[in-house]
Amino acid sequence: MIDLWVERADGRGSSPHTWLRERVAGSLGVEPDDVPLRVDDGGALSLSGMARQLSLSHHRDWLALALSTGEPVGVDVLTVPDGAEFVADTGLVLSPDEIEFVRSSPPARRGAVFAECWVRKEAYAKLRRTGLTAELPGMTLSPVPVRTSGMVFWTARIEDALVSVSTIGSRAPEIRLRSGHACAPPEGDLA
């Protein structure tokens, strides 16, 4: 089971780590200041002394947090861009097939298709705790993941953003959405 919070920043100016502590505290039965949050040298987050895994993402005014019962997890959120004329510049992350997938999409959907490709790559990188590395352009994760060694994805549209959760398994992860937003699969999602 993976708990997922996807929310707009509330404008209070609190840091993403403060927001994370406020969300996780209830699940752990502790006060926010007592959440045993650890940040390693590479910036990856963990909960000291706990089997639970977590991942945090933020883009513009969106924040996303995935908290698993123990399985590795990665999450990414991205405000959907209006278009994707820049997609050729993403070749250090997206595969040639993903770039073609974006380019061949109807013009009105290119921004959403790009966002789907991007959030899956970022969620995968966060799951592996590697960051955006050189092997990513050789992997195709959208529209259908190819050669992912047991990686599974859950991807949804929430208002003007796309969010993706990645974990290890043979079927899509069971997600419990903890925020009040309605979500839907991205239009045309095949995975």
C-alpha positions in Angstrom: 0.0 0.0 0.0 1.3 3.5 -0.9 -0.2 6.6 0.6 -0.1 9.5 -1.8 -0.5 13.2 -1.1 -0.7 15.6 -4.0 -1.4 19.2 -3.0 -0.9 22.7 -4.1 1.5 24.7 -1.8 -0.6 26.6 0.6 1.3 29.8 0.3 2.5 29.8 3.9 6.0 29.6 2.7 6.8 26.4 4.6 9.5 24.2 3.1 8.7 20.9 1.3 10.3 19.0 4.2 8.0 20.8 6.7 5.0 19.9 4.5 6.2 16.3 4.3 6.6 16.1 8.1 3.1 17.4 8.6 1.7 14.7 6.3 3.7 11.8 7.5 3.3 12.5 11.2 -0.3 11.3 11.3 0.6 8.0 9.5 3.3 7.4 12.1 1.4 8.6 15.1 3.9 11.2 16.1 4.2 15.0 16.1 5.7 16.6 12.9 8.9 17.5 14.7 9.3 13.9 15.7 9.2 12.4 12.2 12.6 10.8 11.8 13.4 12.3 8.4 16.9 11.7 7.1 18.4 13.3 4.0 21.4 11.5 2.6 24.4 13.1 0.8 22.6 12.6 -2.6 19.4 14.3 -1.3 17.4 11.1 -1.0 14.9 11.0 1.8 14.3 8.2 4.3 12.8 7.6 7.7 15.5 6.6 10.2 14.9 3.3 11.9 11.7 2.5 9.9 10.8 0.0 7.1 8.5 2.6 5.5 9.9 4.2 2.3 9.1 7.7 1.1 9.6 10.0 -1.9 9.0 13.7 -2.3 8.5 15.9 -5.4 7.6 19.5 -6.0 7.1 21.5 -9.2 5.9 25.1 -9.3 3.0 25.1 -6.8 2.5 21.3 -6.6 3.8 19.0 -3.9 3.6 15.2 -4.0 4.6 12.7 -1.3 4.5 8.9 -1.5 4.8 6.8 1.6 4.9 3.0 1.3 4.5 0.3 3.8 8.0 -0.9 3.0 8.5 -1.4 -0.7 10.8 1.1 -2.5 8.9 4.0 -4.0 9.5 7.0 -6.2 7.1 9.9 -7.0 7.2 12.9 -9.3 4.7 15.7 -10.1 4.8 18.1 -12.9 2.6 21.0 -14.0 1.5 20.1 -17.5 3.2 22.5 -20.0 1.1 24.2 -22.7 3.1 22.6 -25.4 6.2 20.5 -26.0 8.2 22.3 -28.7 11.3 21.8 -26.4 11.0 18.0 -26.4 14.2 17.6 -28.6 16.1 19.2 -25.7 15.1 16.4 -23.3 17.2 13.7 -25.1 19.4 13.3 -22.1 16.5 11.9 -20.2 13.8 10.8 -22.6 14.4 7.9 -25.1 14.1 8.4 -28.8 10.8 6.4 -28.7 9.4 8.7 -26.0 10.4 11.8 -27.9 8.7 10.4 -31.0 5.6 9.5 -28.8 5.4 13.2 -27.8 6.0 14.6 -31.3 3.4 12.2 -32.9 0.7 13.2 -30.4 -2.0 15.6 -31.4 -0.7 19.2 -30.9 -3.3 20.0 -28.2 -2.1 16.9 -26.1 1.7 17.2 -26.6 2.2 19.0 -23.2 0.3 16.3 -21.4 2.1 13.5 -23.2 5.5 15.1 -22.5 4.5 15.4 -18.8 3.5 11.7 -18.7 6.9 10.7 -20.1 8.8 13.0 -17.8 7.0 12.1 -14.5 7.6 8.4 -15.1 11.3 8.9 -15.7 11.7 11.0 -12.6 9.6 8.6 -10.5 11.8 5.8 -11.7 15.0 7.7 -11.0 13.8 8.5 -7.5 12.8 4.9 -6.9 16.4 3.8 -7.8 17.8 6.8 -5.9 20.1 7.6 -8.8 18.9 10.9 -10.1 18.7 11.6 -13.9 21.5 9.4 -15.1 23.0 8.5 -18.5 21.1 5.2 -18.9 17.6 6.9 -18.9 17.6 7.7 -22.7 18.1 4.0 -23.4 14.9 3.1 -21.5 11.3 3.6 -22.7 8.8 4.0 -19.9 5.9 5.7 -21.9 3.4 4.9 -23.2 4.1 1.3 -22.1 7.2 0.6 -20.0 9.8 -1.5 -21.8 12.7 -3.4 -20.1 12.0 -2.1 -16.6 13.0 -5.1 -14.5 9.8 -5.3 -12.5 9.1 -1.6 -12.3 5.4 -0.7 -12.2 3.8 2.7 -12.5 0.7 4.5 -11.4 0.1 7.8 -13.3 -2.8 10.2 -13.0 -3.9 13.7 -13.9 -4.8 15.9 -11.0 -6.1 19.3 -12.1 -3.3 20.9 -14.2 -0.6 18.4 -13.1 0.5 14.9 -13.7 1.8 12.6 -11.0 3.5 9.3 -11.2 4.4 6.7 -8.6 6.9 3.9 -9.3 7.6 0.8 -7.3 8.7 -2.8 -7.8 6.1 -5.4 -8.6 4.1 -7.2 -11.2 1.0 -5.0 -11.2 0.2 -1.4 -10.7 0.7 -0.3 -7.1 -2.2 0.1 -4.7 -2.5 3.8 -4.1 -4.5 5.5 -1.3 -4.9 9.1 -2.3 -4.8 11.2 0.9 -5.6 14.6 -0.5 -8.9 15.9 -1.6 -8.2 16.1 -5.4 -10.0 14.0 -8.0 -7.6 12.2 -10.2 -8.0 10.3 -13.5 -5.6 8.4 -15.8 -4.0 10.7 -18.4 -6.1 10.9 -21.5 -5.0 8.1 -23.8 -2.8 6.4 -21.1 -2.0 2.9 -22.2 -0.1 1.6 -19.2 
